[in-house]
Amino acid sequence: MHSLFAEHTPGEGLKAADPATIPLPGPAGPPRVIEIGEITAGIAVPEGRGVRFFSSARDFDGLDGTLFRTAEQATRAARERVRPRAHPGAGQERAQLRRA
């Protein structure tokens, strides 16, 4: 059975990491914070061949966990969730026009 605890021998010190063994960011790059205006929408974290979006504000919870090809695509999706609020009442005017 494997132990969850590492064995430590007295006298062993910490060793510096070999730069060749440190994983470099993949094609998606490092994690990126996504801000829309002054709102922090979330963070895009590299995963596989894309980035996974983790929301940091309720307005973006609908995108939480979504996998995008690039951080730019995640940013565009977050921006689109804010855009409909730019003109409050615009949807109501259209609804009234359709009823007439």
Biotite code that builds the C-alpha atoms (Angstrom):
import biotite.structure as struc

atoms = struc.array([
    struc.Atom([0.000, 0.000, 0.000], chain_id="A", res_id=1, res_name="MET", atom_name="CA", element="C"),
    struc.Atom([1.279, 3.478, -0.857], chain_id="A", res_id=2, res_name="HIS", atom_name="CA", element="C"),
    struc.Atom([1.723, 6.119, 1.782], chain_id="A", res_id=3, res_name="SER", atom_name="CA", element="C"),
    struc.Atom([0.346, 9.607, 1.353], chain_id="A", res_id=4, res_name="LEU", atom_name="CA", element="C"),
    struc.Atom([3.309, 10.976, 3.233], chain_id="A", res_id=5, res_name="PHE", atom_name="CA", element="C"),
    struc.Atom([6.766, 11.485, 1.768], chain_id="A", res_id=6, res_name="ALA", atom_name="CA", element="C"),
    struc.Atom([9.675, 10.022, 3.592], chain_id="A", res_id=7, res_name="GLU", atom_name="CA", element="C"),
    struc.Atom([12.243, 12.577, 4.708], chain_id="A", res_id=8, res_name="HIS", atom_name="CA", element="C"),
    struc.Atom([15.736, 11.658, 5.711], chain_id="A", res_id=9, res_name="THR", atom_name="CA", element="C"),
    struc.Atom([17.400, 14.063, 8.148], chain_id="A", res_id=10, res_name="PRO", atom_name="CA", element="C"),
    struc.Atom([20.181, 16.007, 6.524], chain_id="A", res_id=11, res_name="GLY", atom_name="CA", element="C"),
    struc.Atom([18.387, 16.234, 3.185], chain_id="A", res_id=12, res_name="GLU", atom_name="CA", element="C"),
    struc.Atom([17.880, 19.802, 2.141], chain_id="A", res_id=13, res_name="GLY", atom_name="CA", element="C"),
    struc.Atom([15.731, 21.318, -0.537], chain_id="A", res_id=14, res_name="LEU", atom_name="CA", element="C"),
    struc.Atom([17.221, 21.087, -3.979], chain_id="A", res_id=15, res_name="LYS", atom_name="CA", element="C"),
    struc.Atom([16.897, 23.745, -6.627], chain_id="A", res_id=16, res_name="ALA", atom_name="CA", element="C"),
    struc.Atom([14.632, 22.733, -9.493], chain_id="A", res_id=17, res_name="ALA", atom_name="CA", element="C"),
    struc.Atom([16.324, 21.906, -12.745], chain_id="A", res_id=18, res_name="ASP", atom_name="CA", element="C"),
    struc.Atom([15.066, 24.522, -15.269], chain_id="A", res_id=19, res_name="PRO", atom_name="CA", element="C"),
    struc.Atom([14.818, 21.784, -17.898], chain_id="A", res_id=20, res_name="ALA", atom_name="CA", element="C"),
    struc.Atom([12.158, 19.984, -15.809], chain_id="A", res_id=21, res_name="THR", atom_name="CA", element="C"),
    struc.Atom([9.918, 23.008, -15.204], chain_id="A", res_id=22, res_name="ILE", atom_name="CA", element="C"),
    struc.Atom([6.900, 22.739, -17.501], chain_id="A", res_id=23, res_name="PRO", atom_name="CA", element="C"),
    struc.Atom([6.576, 25.649, -19.881], chain_id="A", res_id=24, res_name="LEU", atom_name="CA", element="C"),
    struc.Atom([3.207, 27.128, -20.791], chain_id="A", res_id=25, res_name="PRO", atom_name="CA", element="C"),
    struc.Atom([1.624, 25.305, -23.709], chain_id="A", res_id=26, res_name="GLY", atom_name="CA", element="C"),
    struc.Atom([0.311, 26.849, -26.903], chain_id="A", res_id=27, res_name="PRO", atom_name="CA", element="C"),
    struc.Atom([-2.480, 28.485, -24.926], chain_id="A", res_id=28, res_name="ALA", atom_name="CA", element="C"),
    struc.Atom([0.083, 30.445, -22.882], chain_id="A", res_id=29, res_name="GLY", atom_name="CA", element="C"),
    struc.Atom([0.016, 31.220, -19.161], chain_id="A", res_id=30, res_name="PRO", atom_name="CA", element="C"),
    struc.Atom([-3.232, 31.733, -17.214], chain_id="A", res_id=31, res_name="PRO", atom_name="CA", element="C"),
    struc.Atom([-4.798, 35.104, -18.053], chain_id="A", res_id=32, res_name="ARG", atom_name="CA", element="C"),
    struc.Atom([-7.150, 37.326, -16.121], chain_id="A", res_id=33, res_name="VAL", atom_name="CA", element="C"),
    struc.Atom([-10.046, 38.470, -18.302], chain_id="A", res_id=34, res_name="ILE", atom_name="CA", element="C"),
    struc.Atom([-11.337, 41.958, -17.615], chain_id="A", res_id=35, res_name="GLU", atom_name="CA", element="C"),
    struc.Atom([-14.232, 43.634, -19.380], chain_id="A", res_id=36, res_name="ILE", atom_name="CA", element="C"),
    struc.Atom([-13.939, 47.340, -18.712], chain_id="A", res_id=37, res_name="GLY", atom_name="CA", element="C"),
    struc.Atom([-13.416, 47.575, -14.981], chain_id="A", res_id=38, res_name="GLU", atom_name="CA", element="C"),
    struc.Atom([-15.051, 44.211, -14.249], chain_id="A", res_id=39, res_name="ILE", atom_name="CA", element="C"),
    struc.Atom([-12.925, 41.132, -13.652], chain_id="A", res_id=40, res_name="THR", atom_name="CA", element="C"),
    struc.Atom([-14.899, 38.498, -15.550], chain_id="A", res_id=41, res_name="ALA", atom_name="CA", element="C"),
    struc.Atom([-12.692, 35.536, -14.688], chain_id="A", res_id=42, res_name="GLY", atom_name="CA", element="C"),
    struc.Atom([-9.531, 33.703, -15.582], chain_id="A", res_id=43, res_name="ILE", atom_name="CA", element="C"),
    struc.Atom([-8.591, 31.611, -18.611], chain_id="A", res_id=44, res_name="ALA", atom_name="CA", element="C"),
    struc.Atom([-6.420, 28.652, -17.550], chain_id="A", res_id=45, res_name="VAL", atom_name="CA", element="C"),
    struc.Atom([-4.568, 26.567, -20.155], chain_id="A", res_id=46, res_name="PRO", atom_name="CA", element="C"),
    struc.Atom([-5.940, 23.045, -20.456], chain_id="A", res_id=47, res_name="GLU", atom_name="CA", element="C"),
    struc.Atom([-5.033, 20.634, -23.211], chain_id="A", res_id=48, res_name="GLY", atom_name="CA", element="C"),
    struc.Atom([-5.237, 22.488, -26.502], chain_id="A", res_id=49, res_name="ARG", atom_name="CA", element="C"),
    struc.Atom([-7.304, 25.372, -25.188], chain_id="A", res_id=50, res_name="GLY", atom_name="CA", element="C"),
    struc.Atom([-8.201, 27.359, -22.087], chain_id="A", res_id=51, res_name="VAL", atom_name="CA", element="C"),
    struc.Atom([-10.875, 26.751, -19.476], chain_id="A", res_id=52, res_name="ARG", atom_name="CA", element="C"),
    struc.Atom([-12.759, 29.799, -18.219], chain_id="A", res_id=53, res_name="PHE", atom_name="CA", element="C"),
    struc.Atom([-13.415, 30.196, -14.500], chain_id="A", res_id=54, res_name="PHE", atom_name="CA", element="C"),
    struc.Atom([-15.762, 33.061, -13.658], chain_id="A", res_id=55, res_name="SER", atom_name="CA", element="C"),
    struc.Atom([-15.102, 35.498, -10.865], chain_id="A", res_id=56, res_name="SER", atom_name="CA", element="C"),
    struc.Atom([-18.385, 37.408, -11.097], chain_id="A", res_id=57, res_name="ALA", atom_name="CA", element="C"),
    struc.Atom([-21.985, 36.177, -11.186], chain_id="A", res_id=58, res_name="ARG", atom_name="CA", element="C"),
    struc.Atom([-22.624, 37.826, -14.529], chain_id="A", res_id=59, res_name="ASP", atom_name="CA", element="C"),
    struc.Atom([-20.185, 35.356, -16.104], chain_id="A", res_id=60, res_name="PHE", atom_name="CA", element="C"),
    struc.Atom([-21.227, 32.172, -14.287], chain_id="A", res_id=61, res_name="ASP", atom_name="CA", element="C"),
    struc.Atom([-22.883, 30.947, -17.482], chain_id="A", res_id=62, res_name="GLY", atom_name="CA", element="C"),
    struc.Atom([-19.407, 30.640, -19.019], chain_id="A", res_id=63, res_name="LEU", atom_name="CA", element="C"),
    struc.Atom([-17.848, 28.989, -15.959], chain_id="A", res_id=64, res_name="ASP", atom_name="CA", element="C"),
    struc.Atom([-16.065, 25.775, -16.906], chain_id="A", res_id=65, res_name="GLY", atom_name="CA", element="C"),
    struc.Atom([-16.345, 26.366, -20.658], chain_id="A", res_id=66, res_name="THR", atom_name="CA", element="C"),
    struc.Atom([-13.370, 25.262, -22.741], chain_id="A", res_id=67, res_name="LEU", atom_name="CA", element="C"),
    struc.Atom([-12.293, 27.768, -25.422], chain_id="A", res_id=68, res_name="PHE", atom_name="CA", element="C"),
    struc.Atom([-9.629, 27.398, -28.102], chain_id="A", res_id=69, res_name="ARG", atom_name="CA", element="C"),
    struc.Atom([-7.935, 30.664, -27.061], chain_id="A", res_id=70, res_name="THR", atom_name="CA", element="C"),
    struc.Atom([-8.057, 33.244, -24.278], chain_id="A", res_id=71, res_name="ALA", atom_name="CA", element="C"),
    struc.Atom([-9.206, 35.747, -26.915], chain_id="A", res_id=72, res_name="GLU", atom_name="CA", element="C"),
    struc.Atom([-12.297, 33.632, -27.617], chain_id="A", res_id=73, res_name="GLN", atom_name="CA", element="C"),
    struc.Atom([-13.049, 33.495, -23.895], chain_id="A", res_id=74, res_name="ALA", atom_name="CA", element="C"),
    struc.Atom([-12.685, 37.288, -23.730], chain_id="A", res_id=75, res_name="THR", atom_name="CA", element="C"),
    struc.Atom([-15.086, 37.757, -26.667], chain_id="A", res_id=76, res_name="ARG", atom_name="CA", element="C"),
    struc.Atom([-17.655, 35.470, -25.037], chain_id="A", res_id=77, res_name="ALA", atom_name="CA", element="C"),
    struc.Atom([-17.418, 37.402, -21.765], chain_id="A", res_id=78, res_name="ALA", atom_name="CA", element="C"),
    struc.Atom([-17.715, 40.713, -23.619], chain_id="A", res_id=79, res_name="ARG", atom_name="CA", element="C"),
    struc.Atom([-20.885, 39.496, -25.363], chain_id="A", res_id=80, res_name="GLU", atom_name="CA", element="C"),
    struc.Atom([-22.489, 38.737, -21.996], chain_id="A", res_id=81, res_name="ARG", atom_name="CA", element="C"),
    struc.Atom([-22.031, 42.393, -21.009], chain_id="A", res_id=82, res_name="VAL", atom_name="CA", element="C"),
    struc.Atom([-23.027, 43.926, -24.354], chain_id="A", res_id=83, res_name="ARG", atom_name="CA", element="C"),
    struc.Atom([-26.838, 43.435, -24.091], chain_id="A", res_id=84, res_name="PRO", atom_name="CA", element="C"),
    struc.Atom([-26.870, 45.643, -20.990], chain_id="A", res_id=85, res_name="ARG", atom_name="CA", element="C"),
    struc.Atom([-25.286, 48.545, -22.862], chain_id="A", res_id=86, res_name="ALA", atom_name="CA", element="C"),
    struc.Atom([-28.743, 49.740, -23.996], chain_id="A", res_id=87, res_name="HIS", atom_name="CA", element="C"),
    struc.Atom([-31.319, 48.970, -21.307], chain_id="A", res_id=88, res_name="PRO", atom_name="CA", element="C"),
    struc.Atom([-34.833, 48.713, -22.644], chain_id="A", res_id=89, res_name="GLY", atom_name="CA", element="C"),
    struc.Atom([-33.780, 47.955, -26.232], chain_id="A", res_id=90, res_name="ALA", atom_name="CA", element="C"),
    struc.Atom([-35.252, 44.458, -25.988], chain_id="A", res_id=91, res_name="GLY", atom_name="CA", element="C"),
    struc.Atom([-38.535, 45.861, -24.618], chain_id="A", res_id=92, res_name="GLN", atom_name="CA", element="C"),
    struc.Atom([-38.922, 48.222, -27.588], chain_id="A", res_id=93, res_name="GLU", atom_name="CA", element="C"),
    struc.Atom([-38.473, 45.349, -30.014], chain_id="A", res_id=94, res_name="ARG", atom_name="CA", element="C"),
    struc.Atom([-41.022, 43.263, -28.130], chain_id="A", res_id=95, res_name="ALA", atom_name="CA", element="C"),
    struc.Atom([-43.552, 46.084, -28.365], chain_id="A", res_id=96, res_name="GLN", atom_name="CA", element="C"),
    struc.Atom([-42.940, 46.473, -32.097], chain_id="A", res_id=97, res_name="LEU", atom_name="CA", element="C"),
    struc.Atom([-43.567, 42.771, -32.653], chain_id="A", res_id=98, res_name="ARG", atom_name="CA", element="C"),
    struc.Atom([-46.880, 42.873, -30.805], chain_id="A", res_id=99, res_name="ARG", atom_name="CA", element="C"),
    struc.Atom([-48.285, 45.744, -32.854], chain_id="A", res_id=100, res_name="ALA", atom_name="CA", element="C"),
])
